[in-house]
């Protein structure tokens, strides 16, 4: 499968997998140092790539994600990022999570998103779901 890194910095990389119809974020453990503002900027940059590639599947590999969850602004994300995903035609959104995360195995449409979001403990399961 052909893939291309579209963006990489100290906190993660964005990988385009056009043959699979997937755009992926792979977070690095350096996200422990990520500020709220820098995280929001990262999401905005990713949303721009989602809009330009128009891949139907999004995968966020959060195995090494270490940012303090209290720094996340869900309301900002819902207002500024999710509508961009909706407009870009996202059909499925998968999170790859570290072992033991309670969300693993769940799937729902998380408003204001109009696509299903699911949580996985195994990469292969996430990829299979995104392609299905």
Backbone as XML, in Angstrom:
<?xml version="1.0"?>
<chain id="A" units="angstrom">
  <residue number="1" name="UNK">
    <atom name="N" x="0.839" y="-1.174" z="0.000"/>
    <atom name="CA" x="0.000" y="0.000" z="0.000"/>
    <atom name="C" x="0.886" y="1.241" z="0.000"/>
  </residue>
  <residue number="2" name="UNK">
    <atom name="N" x="0.609" y="2.155" z="-0.887"/>
    <atom name="CA" x="1.363" y="3.393" z="-0.978"/>
    <atom name="C" x="0.877" y="4.356" z="0.092"/>
  </residue>
  <residue number="3" name="UNK">
    <atom name="N" x="1.819" y="4.980" z="0.772"/>
    <atom name="CA" x="1.465" y="5.987" z="1.761"/>
    <atom name="C" x="2.473" y="7.121" z="1.669"/>
  </residue>
  <residue number="4" name="UNK">
    <atom name="N" x="2.038" y="8.295" z="2.153"/>
    <atom name="CA" x="2.892" y="9.472" z="2.100"/>
    <atom name="C" x="2.695" y="10.282" z="3.371"/>
  </residue>
  <residue number="5" name="UNK">
    <atom name="N" x="3.793" y="10.676" z="4.007"/>
    <atom name="CA" x="3.728" y="11.557" z="5.162"/>
    <atom name="C" x="3.485" y="12.964" z="4.634"/>
  </residue>
  <residue number="6" name="UNK">
    <atom name="N" x="2.355" y="13.553" z="5.037"/>
    <atom name="CA" x="1.990" y="14.895" z="4.596"/>
    <atom name="C" x="2.468" y="15.965" z="5.563"/>
  </residue>
  <residue number="7" name="UNK">
    <atom name="N" x="2.645" y="15.573" z="6.819"/>
    <atom name="CA" x="3.098" y="16.517" z="7.846"/>
    <atom name="C" x="3.777" y="15.725" z="8.948"/>
  </residue>
  <residue number="8" name="UNK">
    <atom name="N" x="4.855" y="16.290" z="9.483"/>
    <atom name="CA" x="5.507" y="15.693" z="10.650"/>
    <atom name="C" x="6.168" y="16.804" z="11.437"/>
  </residue>
  <residue number="9" name="UNK">
    <atom name="N" x="6.000" y="16.738" z="12.758"/>
    <atom name="CA" x="6.693" y="17.656" z="13.656"/>
    <atom name="C" x="7.006" y="16.913" z="14.943"/>
  </residue>
  <residue number="10" name="UNK">
    <atom name="N" x="7.329" y="17.632" z="15.984"/>
    <atom name="CA" x="7.743" y="17.010" z="17.238"/>
    <atom name="C" x="6.630" y="16.199" z="17.904"/>
  </residue>
  <residue number="11" name="UNK">
    <atom name="N" x="5.369" y="16.478" z="17.552"/>
    <atom name="CA" x="4.248" y="15.855" z="18.255"/>
    <atom name="C" x="3.588" y="14.700" z="17.517"/>
  </residue>
  <residue number="12" name="UNK">
    <atom name="N" x="3.796" y="14.629" z="16.212"/>
    <atom name="CA" x="3.159" y="13.554" z="15.471"/>
    <atom name="C" x="3.336" y="13.714" z="13.981"/>
  </residue>
  <residue number="13" name="UNK">
    <atom name="N" x="2.679" y="12.813" z="13.256"/>
    <atom name="CA" x="2.738" y="12.858" z="11.809"/>
    <atom name="C" x="1.363" y="12.554" z="11.241"/>
  </residue>
  <residue number="14" name="UNK">
    <atom name="N" x="1.132" y="13.058" z="10.030"/>
    <atom name="CA" x="-0.088" y="12.777" z="9.282"/>
    <atom name="C" x="0.314" y="11.972" z="8.060"/>
  </residue>
  <residue number="15" name="UNK">
    <atom name="N" x="-0.309" y="10.815" z="7.921"/>
    <atom name="CA" x="0.017" y="9.894" z="6.844"/>
    <atom name="C" x="-1.205" y="9.723" z="5.946"/>
  </residue>
  <residue number="16" name="UNK">
    <atom name="N" x="-1.010" y="9.948" z="4.661"/>
    <atom name="CA" x="-2.077" y="9.757" z="3.684"/>
    <atom name="C" x="-1.940" y="8.358" z="3.098"/>
  </residue>
  <residue number="17" name="UNK">
    <atom name="N" x="-3.032" y="7.615" z="3.134"/>
    <atom name="CA" x="-3.088" y="6.273" z="2.563"/>
    <atom name="C" x="-4.189" y="6.266" z="1.499"/>
  </residue>
  <residue number="18" name="UNK">
    <atom name="N" x="-3.902" y="6.854" z="0.331"/>
    <atom name="CA" x="-4.956" y="7.041" z="-0.677"/>
    <atom name="C" x="-5.609" y="5.751" z="-1.171"/>
  </residue>
  <residue number="19" name="UNK">
    <atom name="N" x="-4.827" y="4.688" z="-1.318"/>
    <atom name="CA" x="-5.399" y="3.432" z="-1.816"/>
    <atom name="C" x="-6.412" y="2.848" z="-0.837"/>
  </residue>
  <residue number="20" name="UNK">
    <atom name="N" x="-6.228" y="3.114" z="0.451"/>
    <atom name="CA" x="-7.152" y="2.627" z="1.470"/>
    <atom name="C" x="-8.242" y="3.648" z="1.783"/>
  </residue>
  <residue number="21" name="UNK">
    <atom name="N" x="-8.085" y="4.886" z="1.283"/>
    <atom name="CA" x="-9.054" y="5.936" z="1.586"/>
    <atom name="C" x="-8.964" y="6.420" z="3.017"/>
  </residue>
  <residue number="22" name="UNK">
    <atom name="N" x="-7.737" y="6.419" z="3.566"/>
    <atom name="CA" x="-7.541" y="6.751" z="4.985"/>
    <atom name="C" x="-6.499" y="7.858" z="5.137"/>
  </residue>
  <residue number="23" name="UNK">
    <atom name="N" x="-6.803" y="8.797" z="6.012"/>
    <atom name="CA" x="-5.837" y="9.794" z="6.467"/>
    <atom name="C" x="-5.621" y="9.531" z="7.954"/>
  </residue>
  <residue number="24" name="UNK">
    <atom name="N" x="-4.360" y="9.437" z="8.364"/>
    <atom name="CA" x="-4.033" y="9.006" z="9.727"/>
    <atom name="C" x="-3.173" y="10.023" z="10.459"/>
  </residue>
  <residue number="25" name="UNK">
    <atom name="N" x="-3.506" y="10.221" z="11.731"/>
    <atom name="CA" x="-2.613" y="10.918" z="12.662"/>
    <atom name="C" x="-1.929" y="9.839" z="13.491"/>
  </residue>
  <residue number="26" name="UNK">
    <atom name="N" x="-0.631" y="9.926" z="13.593"/>
    <atom name="CA" x="0.110" y="9.072" z="14.523"/>
    <atom name="C" x="0.793" y="9.999" z="15.518"/>
  </residue>
  <residue number="27" name="UNK">
    <atom name="N" x="0.261" y="10.017" z="16.739"/>
    <atom name="CA" x="0.801" y="10.874" z="17.792"/>
    <atom name="C" x="2.070" y="10.273" z="18.377"/>
  </residue>
  <residue number="28" name="UNK">
    <atom name="N" x="2.995" y="11.160" z="18.784"/>
    <atom name="CA" x="4.230" y="10.743" z="19.450"/>
    <atom name="C" x="4.107" y="10.996" z="20.951"/>
  </residue>
  <residue number="29" name="UNK">
    <atom name="N" x="4.954" y="10.341" z="21.746"/>
    <atom name="CA" x="4.893" y="10.514" z="23.203"/>
    <atom name="C" x="5.289" y="11.921" z="23.648"/>
  </residue>
  <residue number="30" name="UNK">
    <atom name="N" x="5.891" y="12.692" z="22.763"/>
    <atom name="CA" x="6.231" y="14.084" z="23.075"/>
    <atom name="C" x="4.981" y="14.950" z="23.247"/>
  </residue>
  <residue number="31" name="UNK">
    <atom name="N" x="3.816" y="14.403" z="22.950"/>
    <atom name="CA" x="2.568" y="15.141" z="23.176"/>
    <atom name="C" x="2.361" y="15.445" z="24.653"/>
  </residue>
  <residue number="32" name="UNK">
    <atom name="N" x="3.141" y="14.826" z="25.518"/>
    <atom name="CA" x="3.073" y="15.157" z="26.948"/>
    <atom name="C" x="3.371" y="16.640" z="27.167"/>
  </residue>
  <residue number="33" name="UNK">
    <atom name="N" x="4.126" y="17.248" z="26.259"/>
    <atom name="CA" x="4.510" y="18.655" z="26.369"/>
    <atom name="C" x="3.594" y="19.584" z="25.565"/>
  </residue>
  <residue number="34" name="UNK">
    <atom name="N" x="2.576" y="19.042" z="24.922"/>
    <atom name="CA" x="1.716" y="19.805" z="24.025"/>
    <atom name="C" x="0.758" y="20.701" z="24.815"/>
  </residue>
  <residue number="35" name="UNK">
    <atom name="N" x="0.737" y="21.989" z="24.468"/>
    <atom name="CA" x="-0.184" y="22.932" z="25.128"/>
    <atom name="C" x="-1.556" y="22.847" z="24.464"/>
  </residue>
  <residue number="36" name="UNK">
    <atom name="N" x="-2.540" y="23.410" z="25.111"/>
    <atom name="CA" x="-3.891" y="23.445" z="24.574"/>
    <atom name="C" x="-3.928" y="24.180" z="23.236"/>
  </residue>
  <residue number="37" name="UNK">
    <atom name="N" x="-3.291" y="25.340" z="23.166"/>
    <atom name="CA" x="-3.281" y="26.117" z="21.924"/>
    <atom name="C" x="-2.569" y="25.365" z="20.801"/>
  </residue>
  <residue number="38" name="UNK">
    <atom name="N" x="-1.435" y="24.757" z="21.111"/>
    <atom name="CA" x="-0.696" y="24.010" z="20.092"/>
    <atom name="C" x="-1.510" y="22.805" z="19.608"/>
  </residue>
  <residue number="39" name="UNK">
    <atom name="N" x="-2.235" y="22.163" z="20.521"/>
    <atom name="CA" x="-3.087" y="21.032" z="20.144"/>
    <atom name="C" x="-4.186" y="21.507" z="19.190"/>
  </residue>
  <residue number="40" name="UNK">
    <atom name="N" x="-4.820" y="22.630" z="19.515"/>
    <atom name="CA" x="-5.871" y="23.161" z="18.646"/>
    <atom name="C" x="-5.316" y="23.519" z="17.266"/>
  </residue>
  <residue number="41" name="UNK">
    <atom name="N" x="-4.110" y="24.077" z="17.233"/>
    <atom name="CA" x="-3.478" y="24.400" z="15.949"/>
    <atom name="C" x="-3.212" y="23.123" z="15.148"/>
  </residue>
  <residue number="42" name="UNK">
    <atom name="N" x="-2.796" y="22.080" z="15.849"/>
    <atom name="CA" x="-2.541" y="20.791" z="15.203"/>
    <atom name="C" x="-3.829" y="20.266" z="14.579"/>
  </residue>
  <residue number="43" name="UNK">
    <atom name="N" x="-4.912" y="20.309" z="15.352"/>
    <atom name="CA" x="-6.193" y="19.828" z="14.834"/>
    <atom name="C" x="-6.645" y="20.641" z="13.626"/>
  </residue>
  <residue number="44" name="UNK">
    <atom name="N" x="-6.439" y="21.955" z="13.670"/>
    <atom name="CA" x="-6.821" y="22.805" z="12.547"/>
    <atom name="C" x="-6.001" y="22.464" z="11.300"/>
  </residue>
  <residue number="45" name="UNK">
    <atom name="N" x="-4.718" y="22.210" z="11.476"/>
    <atom name="CA" x="-3.871" y="21.813" z="10.350"/>
    <atom name="C" x="-4.313" y="20.460" z="9.784"/>
  </residue>
  <residue number="46" name="UNK">
    <atom name="N" x="-4.657" y="19.540" z="10.677"/>
    <atom name="CA" x="-5.146" y="18.237" z="10.236"/>
    <atom name="C" x="-6.456" y="18.398" z="9.466"/>
  </residue>
  <residue number="47" name="UNK">
    <atom name="N" x="-7.349" y="19.248" z="9.970"/>
    <atom name="CA" x="-8.628" y="19.474" z="9.287"/>
    <atom name="C" x="-8.407" y="20.007" z="7.874"/>
  </residue>
  <residue number="48" name="UNK">
    <atom name="N" x="-7.403" y="20.847" z="7.701"/>
    <atom name="CA" x="-7.075" y="21.353" z="6.364"/>
    <atom name="C" x="-6.661" y="20.196" z="5.449"/>
  </residue>
  <residue number="49" name="UNK">
    <atom name="N" x="-5.887" y="19.256" z="5.976"/>
    <atom name="CA" x="-5.487" y="18.086" z="5.186"/>
    <atom name="C" x="-6.676" y="17.168" z="4.908"/>
  </residue>
  <residue number="50" name="UNK">
    <atom name="N" x="-7.578" y="17.051" z="5.870"/>
    <atom name="CA" x="-8.800" y="16.262" z="5.654"/>
    <atom name="C" x="-9.586" y="16.874" z="4.492"/>
  </residue>
  <residue number="51" name="UNK">
    <atom name="N" x="-9.695" y="18.190" z="4.485"/>
    <atom name="CA" x="-10.433" y="18.872" z="3.417"/>
    <atom name="C" x="-9.754" y="18.720" z="2.063"/>
  </residue>
  <residue number="52" name="UNK">
    <atom name="N" x="-8.440" y="18.770" z="2.036"/>
    <atom name="CA" x="-7.742" y="18.702" z="0.748"/>
    <atom name="C" x="-7.663" y="17.280" z="0.190"/>
  </residue>
  <residue number="53" name="UNK">
    <atom name="N" x="-7.546" y="16.268" z="1.050"/>
    <atom name="CA" x="-7.441" y="14.886" z="0.567"/>
    <atom name="C" x="-8.807" y="14.231" z="0.380"/>
  </residue>
  <residue number="54" name="UNK">
    <atom name="N" x="-9.784" y="14.658" z="1.201"/>
    <atom name="CA" x="-11.153" y="14.135" z="1.143"/>
    <atom name="C" x="-11.205" y="12.615" z="1.302"/>
  </residue>
  <residue number="55" name="UNK">
    <atom name="N" x="-10.373" y="12.085" z="2.205"/>
    <atom name="CA" x="-10.415" y="10.646" z="2.478"/>
    <atom name="C" x="-11.652" y="10.339" z="3.325"/>
  </residue>
  <residue number="56" name="UNK">
    <atom name="N" x="-12.359" y="9.263" z="3.016"/>
    <atom name="CA" x="-13.564" y="8.930" z="3.784"/>
    <atom name="C" x="-13.278" y="8.374" z="5.176"/>
  </residue>
  <residue number="57" name="UNK">
    <atom name="N" x="-12.071" y="7.854" z="5.390"/>
    <atom name="CA" x="-11.719" y="7.273" z="6.682"/>
    <atom name="C" x="-10.621" y="8.049" z="7.374"/>
  </residue>
  <residue number="58" name="UNK">
    <atom name="N" x="-10.829" y="8.321" z="8.655"/>
    <atom name="CA" x="-9.801" y="8.974" z="9.470"/>
    <atom name="C" x="-9.410" y="8.017" z="10.585"/>
  </residue>
  <residue number="59" name="UNK">
    <atom name="N" x="-8.112" y="7.915" z="10.819"/>
    <atom name="CA" x="-7.568" y="7.069" z="11.882"/>
    <atom name="C" x="-6.657" y="7.916" z="12.752"/>
  </residue>
  <residue number="60" name="UNK">
    <atom name="N" x="-6.905" y="7.884" z="14.052"/>
    <atom name="CA" x="-6.038" y="8.575" z="15.003"/>
    <atom name="C" x="-5.385" y="7.510" z="15.877"/>
  </residue>
  <residue number="61" name="UNK">
    <atom name="N" x="-4.073" y="7.348" z="15.707"/>
    <atom name="CA" x="-3.306" y="6.404" z="16.508"/>
    <atom name="C" x="-2.883" y="7.128" z="17.777"/>
  </residue>
  <residue number="62" name="UNK">
    <atom name="N" x="-3.597" y="6.836" z="18.861"/>
    <atom name="CA" x="-3.375" y="7.501" z="20.149"/>
    <atom name="C" x="-2.570" y="6.659" z="21.122"/>
  </residue>
  <residue number="63" name="UNK">
    <atom name="N" x="-1.942" y="5.599" z="20.629"/>
    <atom name="CA" x="-1.182" y="4.702" z="21.506"/>
    <atom name="C" x="-0.132" y="5.474" z="22.311"/>
  </residue>
  <residue number="64" name="UNK">
    <atom name="N" x="0.567" y="6.415" z="21.678"/>
    <atom name="CA" x="1.634" y="7.161" z="22.367"/>
    <atom name="C" x="1.197" y="8.568" z="22.787"/>
  </residue>
  <residue number="65" name="UNK">
    <atom name="N" x="-0.098" y="8.885" z="22.650"/>
    <atom name="CA" x="-0.593" y="10.222" z="23.002"/>
    <atom name="C" x="-0.502" y="10.420" z="24.515"/>
  </residue>
  <residue number="66" name="UNK">
    <atom name="N" x="0.142" y="11.504" z="24.946"/>
    <atom name="CA" x="0.385" y="11.717" z="26.381"/>
    <atom name="C" x="-0.118" y="13.062" z="26.902"/>
  </residue>
  <residue number="67" name="UNK">
    <atom name="N" x="-0.750" y="13.876" z="26.077"/>
    <atom name="CA" x="-1.218" y="15.183" z="26.537"/>
    <atom name="C" x="-2.249" y="15.024" z="27.640"/>
  </residue>
  <residue number="68" name="UNK">
    <atom name="N" x="-2.186" y="15.896" z="28.625"/>
    <atom name="CA" x="-3.155" y="15.909" z="29.710"/>
    <atom name="C" x="-4.532" y="16.205" z="29.124"/>
  </residue>
  <residue number="69" name="UNK">
    <atom name="N" x="-5.480" y="15.284" z="29.310"/>
    <atom name="CA" x="-6.806" y="15.417" z="28.716"/>
    <atom name="C" x="-7.542" y="16.674" z="29.185"/>
  </residue>
  <residue number="70" name="UNK">
    <atom name="N" x="-7.177" y="17.205" z="30.331"/>
    <atom name="CA" x="-7.837" y="18.415" z="30.822"/>
    <atom name="C" x="-7.489" y="19.641" z="29.967"/>
  </residue>
  <residue number="71" name="UNK">
    <atom name="N" x="-6.446" y="19.536" z="29.134"/>
    <atom name="CA" x="-6.063" y="20.637" z="28.248"/>
    <atom name="C" x="-6.889" y="20.663" z="26.962"/>
  </residue>
  <residue number="72" name="UNK">
    <atom name="N" x="-7.678" y="19.628" z="26.726"/>
    <atom name="CA" x="-8.477" y="19.564" z="25.496"/>
    <atom name="C" x="-9.735" y="20.407" z="25.651"/>
  </residue>
  <residue number="73" name="UNK">
    <atom name="N" x="-10.086" y="21.107" z="24.580"/>
    <atom name="CA" x="-11.279" y="21.954" z="24.561"/>
    <atom name="C" x="-12.289" y="21.338" z="23.595"/>
  </residue>
  <residue number="74" name="UNK">
    <atom name="N" x="-13.120" y="20.457" z="24.132"/>
    <atom name="CA" x="-14.096" y="19.751" z="23.301"/>
    <atom name="C" x="-15.062" y="20.675" z="22.595"/>
  </residue>
  <residue number="75" name="UNK">
    <atom name="N" x="-15.486" y="21.737" z="23.273"/>
    <atom name="CA" x="-16.421" y="22.678" z="22.652"/>
    <atom name="C" x="-15.771" y="23.378" z="21.462"/>
  </residue>
  <residue number="76" name="UNK">
    <atom name="N" x="-14.490" y="23.742" z="21.596"/>
    <atom name="CA" x="-13.771" y="24.364" z="20.478"/>
    <atom name="C" x="-13.678" y="23.389" z="19.308"/>
  </residue>
  <residue number="77" name="UNK">
    <atom name="N" x="-13.344" y="22.142" z="19.603"/>
    <atom name="CA" x="-13.241" y="21.118" z="18.553"/>
    <atom name="C" x="-14.590" y="20.924" z="17.859"/>
  </residue>
  <residue number="78" name="UNK">
    <atom name="N" x="-15.660" y="20.850" z="18.635"/>
    <atom name="CA" x="-16.988" y="20.669" z="18.048"/>
    <atom name="C" x="-17.379" y="21.835" z="17.140"/>
  </residue>
  <residue number="79" name="UNK">
    <atom name="N" x="-16.989" y="23.047" z="17.513"/>
    <atom name="CA" x="-17.356" y="24.234" z="16.740"/>
    <atom name="C" x="-16.444" y="24.484" z="15.545"/>
  </residue>
  <residue number="80" name="UNK">
    <atom name="N" x="-15.167" y="24.137" z="15.665"/>
    <atom name="CA" x="-14.187" y="24.534" z="14.654"/>
    <atom name="C" x="-13.600" y="23.415" z="13.810"/>
  </residue>
  <residue number="81" name="UNK">
    <atom name="N" x="-13.692" y="22.188" z="14.272"/>
    <atom name="CA" x="-13.048" y="21.085" z="13.560"/>
    <atom name="C" x="-14.070" y="20.102" z="12.982"/>
  </residue>
  <residue number="82" name="UNK">
    <atom name="N" x="-14.993" y="19.654" z="13.785"/>
    <atom name="CA" x="-15.939" y="18.628" z="13.333"/>
    <atom name="C" x="-16.743" y="19.078" z="12.117"/>
  </residue>
  <residue number="83" name="UNK">
    <atom name="N" x="-17.213" y="20.326" z="12.060"/>
    <atom name="CA" x="-17.932" y="20.745" z="10.841"/>
    <atom name="C" x="-17.062" y="20.655" z="9.582"/>
  </residue>
  <residue number="84" name="UNK">
    <atom name="N" x="-15.773" y="20.833" z="9.725"/>
    <atom name="CA" x="-14.862" y="20.709" z="8.580"/>
    <atom name="C" x="-14.750" y="19.248" z="8.142"/>
  </residue>
  <residue number="85" name="UNK">
    <atom name="N" x="-14.714" y="18.328" z="9.109"/>
    <atom name="CA" x="-14.710" y="16.906" z="8.767"/>
    <atom name="C" x="-16.012" y="16.544" z="8.046"/>
  </residue>
  <residue number="86" name="UNK">
    <atom name="N" x="-17.138" y="17.026" z="8.588"/>
    <atom name="CA" x="-18.432" y="16.758" z="7.955"/>
    <atom name="C" x="-18.431" y="17.256" z="6.512"/>
  </residue>
  <residue number="87" name="UNK">
    <atom name="N" x="-17.973" y="18.475" z="6.305"/>
    <atom name="CA" x="-17.950" y="19.076" z="4.982"/>
    <atom name="C" x="-17.011" y="18.388" z="4.006"/>
  </residue>
  <residue number="88" name="UNK">
    <atom name="N" x="-15.983" y="17.734" z="4.539"/>
    <atom name="CA" x="-15.007" y="17.038" z="3.694"/>
    <atom name="C" x="-15.467" y="15.631" z="3.313"/>
  </residue>
  <residue number="89" name="UNK">
    <atom name="N" x="-16.623" y="15.217" z="3.822"/>
    <atom name="CA" x="-17.158" y="13.914" z="3.450"/>
    <atom name="C" x="-16.636" y="12.741" z="4.248"/>
  </residue>
  <residue number="90" name="UNK">
    <atom name="N" x="-16.169" y="12.984" z="5.468"/>
    <atom name="CA" x="-15.712" y="11.872" z="6.307"/>
    <atom name="C" x="-16.870" y="10.904" z="6.540"/>
  </residue>
  <residue number="91" name="UNK">
    <atom name="N" x="-16.591" y="9.615" z="6.376"/>
    <atom name="CA" x="-17.606" y="8.566" z="6.556"/>
    <atom name="C" x="-17.405" y="7.752" z="7.827"/>
  </residue>
  <residue number="92" name="UNK">
    <atom name="N" x="-16.131" y="7.638" z="8.271"/>
    <atom name="CA" x="-15.824" y="6.867" z="9.473"/>
    <atom name="C" x="-14.595" y="7.459" z="10.148"/>
  </residue>
  <residue number="93" name="UNK">
    <atom name="N" x="-14.598" y="7.431" z="11.489"/>
    <atom name="CA" x="-13.492" y="7.974" z="12.273"/>
    <atom name="C" x="-13.124" y="6.924" z="13.313"/>
  </residue>
  <residue number="94" name="UNK">
    <atom name="N" x="-11.875" y="6.461" z="13.284"/>
    <atom name="CA" x="-11.423" y="5.413" z="14.200"/>
    <atom name="C" x="-10.285" y="5.919" z="15.078"/>
  </residue>
  <residue number="95" name="UNK">
    <atom name="N" x="-10.342" y="5.548" z="16.346"/>
    <atom name="CA" x="-9.264" y="5.818" z="17.285"/>
    <atom name="C" x="-8.608" y="4.493" z="17.652"/>
  </residue>
  <residue number="96" name="UNK">
    <atom name="N" x="-7.287" y="4.452" z="17.564"/>
    <atom name="CA" x="-6.504" y="3.324" z="18.059"/>
    <atom name="C" x="-6.013" y="3.725" z="19.436"/>
  </residue>
  <residue number="97" name="UNK">
    <atom name="N" x="-6.436" y="2.982" z="20.461"/>
    <atom name="CA" x="-6.212" y="3.365" z="21.846"/>
    <atom name="C" x="-5.259" y="2.389" z="22.544"/>
  </residue>
  <residue number="98" name="UNK">
    <atom name="N" x="-4.607" y="2.876" z="23.616"/>
    <atom name="CA" x="-3.754" y="1.967" z="24.387"/>
    <atom name="C" x="-4.587" y="0.904" z="25.105"/>
  </residue>
  <residue number="99" name="UNK">
    <atom name="N" x="-3.965" y="-0.215" z="25.410"/>
    <atom name="CA" x="-4.685" y="-1.288" z="26.110"/>
    <atom name="C" x="-5.328" y="-0.776" z="27.404"/>
  </residue>
  <residue number="100" name="UNK">
    <atom name="N" x="-6.512" y="-1.309" z="27.669"/>
    <atom name="CA" x="-7.198" y="-0.990" z="28.911"/>
    <atom name="C" x="-8.099" y="0.226" z="28.863"/>
  </residue>
  <residue number="101" name="UNK">
    <atom name="N" x="-8.128" y="0.950" z="27.746"/>
    <atom name="CA" x="-9.006" y="2.118" z="27.648"/>
    <atom name="C" x="-10.456" y="1.645" z="27.607"/>
  </residue>
  <residue number="102" name="UNK">
    <atom name="N" x="-11.299" y="2.192" z="28.471"/>
    <atom name="CA" x="-12.693" y="1.736" z="28.533"/>
    <atom name="C" x="-13.473" y="1.917" z="27.229"/>
  </residue>
  <residue number="103" name="UNK">
    <atom name="N" x="-13.094" y="2.885" z="26.394"/>
    <atom name="CA" x="-13.843" y="3.157" z="25.160"/>
    <atom name="C" x="-13.641" y="2.085" z="24.091"/>
  </residue>
  <residue number="104" name="UNK">
    <atom name="N" x="-12.603" y="1.261" z="24.211"/>
    <atom name="CA" x="-12.325" y="0.248" z="23.189"/>
    <atom name="C" x="-13.553" y="-0.646" z="23.022"/>
  </residue>
  <residue number="105" name="UNK">
    <atom name="N" x="-13.936" y="-0.812" z="21.764"/>
    <atom name="CA" x="-15.097" y="-1.645" z="21.454"/>
    <atom name="C" x="-16.374" y="-0.850" z="21.251"/>
  </residue>
  <residue number="106" name="UNK">
    <atom name="N" x="-16.342" y="0.436" z="21.550"/>
    <atom name="CA" x="-17.563" y="1.237" z="21.392"/>
    <atom name="C" x="-17.583" y="1.906" z="20.021"/>
  </residue>
  <residue number="107" name="UNK">
    <atom name="N" x="-18.790" y="2.168" z="19.553"/>
    <atom name="CA" x="-19.011" y="2.845" z="18.279"/>
    <atom name="C" x="-20.295" y="3.649" z="18.380"/>
  </residue>
  <residue number="108" name="UNK">
    <atom name="N" x="-20.237" y="4.896" z="17.946"/>
    <atom name="CA" x="-21.433" y="5.739" z="17.945"/>
    <atom name="C" x="-21.209" y="6.937" z="17.033"/>
  </residue>
  <residue number="109" name="UNK">
    <atom name="N" x="-22.285" y="7.617" z="16.723"/>
    <atom name="CA" x="-22.173" y="8.894" z="16.029"/>
    <atom name="C" x="-22.091" y="9.946" z="17.124"/>
  </residue>
  <residue number="110" name="UNK">
    <atom name="N" x="-20.942" y="10.632" z="17.178"/>
    <atom name="CA" x="-20.689" y="11.617" z="18.224"/>
    <atom name="C" x="-20.973" y="13.008" z="17.657"/>
  </residue>
  <residue number="111" name="UNK">
    <atom name="N" x="-22.152" y="13.519" z="17.980"/>
    <atom name="CA" x="-22.571" y="14.825" z="17.485"/>
    <atom name="C" x="-21.566" y="15.891" z="17.926"/>
  </residue>
  <residue number="112" name="UNK">
    <atom name="N" x="-21.249" y="16.847" z="17.065"/>
    <atom name="CA" x="-21.901" y="17.212" z="15.819"/>
    <atom name="C" x="-21.408" y="16.452" z="14.588"/>
  </residue>
  <residue number="113" name="UNK">
    <atom name="N" x="-20.592" y="15.429" z="14.778"/>
    <atom name="CA" x="-20.180" y="14.602" z="13.655"/>
    <atom name="C" x="-21.379" y="13.879" z="13.069"/>
  </residue>
  <residue number="114" name="UNK">
    <atom name="N" x="-21.323" y="13.609" z="11.775"/>
    <atom name="CA" x="-22.420" y="12.904" z="11.104"/>
    <atom name="C" x="-21.975" y="11.517" z="10.642"/>
  </residue>
  <residue number="115" name="UNK">
    <atom name="N" x="-20.877" y="11.042" z="11.174"/>
    <atom name="CA" x="-20.257" y="9.773" z="10.798"/>
    <atom name="C" x="-20.015" y="8.972" z="12.079"/>
  </residue>
  <residue number="116" name="UNK">
    <atom name="N" x="-19.930" y="7.648" z="11.983"/>
    <atom name="CA" x="-19.634" y="6.857" z="13.172"/>
    <atom name="C" x="-18.178" y="7.002" z="13.604"/>
  </residue>
  <residue number="117" name="UNK">
    <atom name="N" x="-17.987" y="7.006" z="14.902"/>
    <atom name="CA" x="-16.659" y="7.024" z="15.521"/>
    <atom name="C" x="-16.542" y="5.748" z="16.345"/>
  </residue>
  <residue number="118" name="UNK">
    <atom name="N" x="-15.431" y="5.047" z="16.178"/>
    <atom name="CA" x="-15.230" y="3.790" z="16.902"/>
    <atom name="C" x="-13.830" y="3.770" z="17.508"/>
  </residue>
  <residue number="119" name="UNK">
    <atom name="N" x="-13.691" y="2.971" z="18.561"/>
    <atom name="CA" x="-12.453" y="2.885" z="19.337"/>
    <atom name="C" x="-11.946" y="1.449" z="19.315"/>
  </residue>
  <residue number="120" name="UNK">
    <atom name="N" x="-10.642" y="1.315" z="19.029"/>
    <atom name="CA" x="-10.056" y="-0.007" z="18.842"/>
    <atom name="C" x="-8.775" y="-0.167" z="19.656"/>
  </residue>
  <residue number="121" name="UNK">
    <atom name="N" x="-8.482" y="-1.410" z="20.019"/>
    <atom name="CA" x="-7.249" y="-1.740" z="20.709"/>
    <atom name="C" x="-6.215" y="-2.344" z="19.782"/>
  </residue>
  <residue number="122" name="UNK">
    <atom name="N" x="-6.649" y="-2.739" z="18.580"/>
    <atom name="CA" x="-5.745" y="-3.353" z="17.608"/>
    <atom name="C" x="-5.844" y="-2.596" z="16.283"/>
  </residue>
  <residue number="123" name="UNK">
    <atom name="N" x="-4.689" y="-2.266" z="15.747"/>
    <atom name="CA" x="-4.614" y="-1.532" z="14.481"/>
    <atom name="C" x="-5.352" y="-2.250" z="13.349"/>
  </residue>
  <residue number="124" name="UNK">
    <atom name="N" x="-5.164" y="-3.553" z="13.246"/>
    <atom name="CA" x="-5.799" y="-4.328" z="12.180"/>
    <atom name="C" x="-7.313" y="-4.207" z="12.240"/>
  </residue>
  <residue number="125" name="UNK">
    <atom name="N" x="-7.871" y="-4.219" z="13.455"/>
    <atom name="CA" x="-9.328" y="-4.092" z="13.609"/>
    <atom name="C" x="-9.804" y="-2.721" z="13.141"/>
  </residue>
  <residue number="126" name="UNK">
    <atom name="N" x="-9.052" y="-1.681" z="13.483"/>
    <atom name="CA" x="-9.426" y="-0.333" z="13.062"/>
    <atom name="C" x="-9.389" y="-0.220" z="11.538"/>
  </residue>
  <residue number="127" name="UNK">
    <atom name="N" x="-8.332" y="-0.730" z="10.920"/>
    <atom name="CA" x="-8.211" y="-0.650" z="9.464"/>
    <atom name="C" x="-9.314" y="-1.435" z="8.768"/>
  </residue>
  <residue number="128" name="UNK">
    <atom name="N" x="-9.637" y="-2.604" z="9.282"/>
    <atom name="CA" x="-10.704" y="-3.408" z="8.702"/>
    <atom name="C" x="-12.041" y="-2.677" z="8.785"/>
  </residue>
  <residue number="129" name="UNK">
    <atom name="N" x="-12.310" y="-2.072" z="9.931"/>
    <atom name="CA" x="-13.563" y="-1.332" z="10.113"/>
    <atom name="C" x="-13.622" y="-0.132" z="9.159"/>
  </residue>
  <residue number="130" name="UNK">
    <atom name="N" x="-12.517" y="0.612" z="9.050"/>
    <atom name="CA" x="-12.496" y="1.788" z="8.181"/>
    <atom name="C" x="-12.725" y="1.412" z="6.713"/>
  </residue>
  <residue number="131" name="UNK">
    <atom name="N" x="-12.216" y="0.272" z="6.293"/>
    <atom name="CA" x="-12.344" y="-0.147" z="4.901"/>
    <atom name="C" x="-13.693" y="-0.795" z="4.602"/>
  </residue>
  <residue number="132" name="UNK">
    <atom name="N" x="-14.392" y="-1.233" z="5.649"/>
    <atom name="CA" x="-15.651" y="-1.957" z="5.467"/>
    <atom name="C" x="-16.842" y="-1.097" z="5.176"/>
  </residue>
</chain>
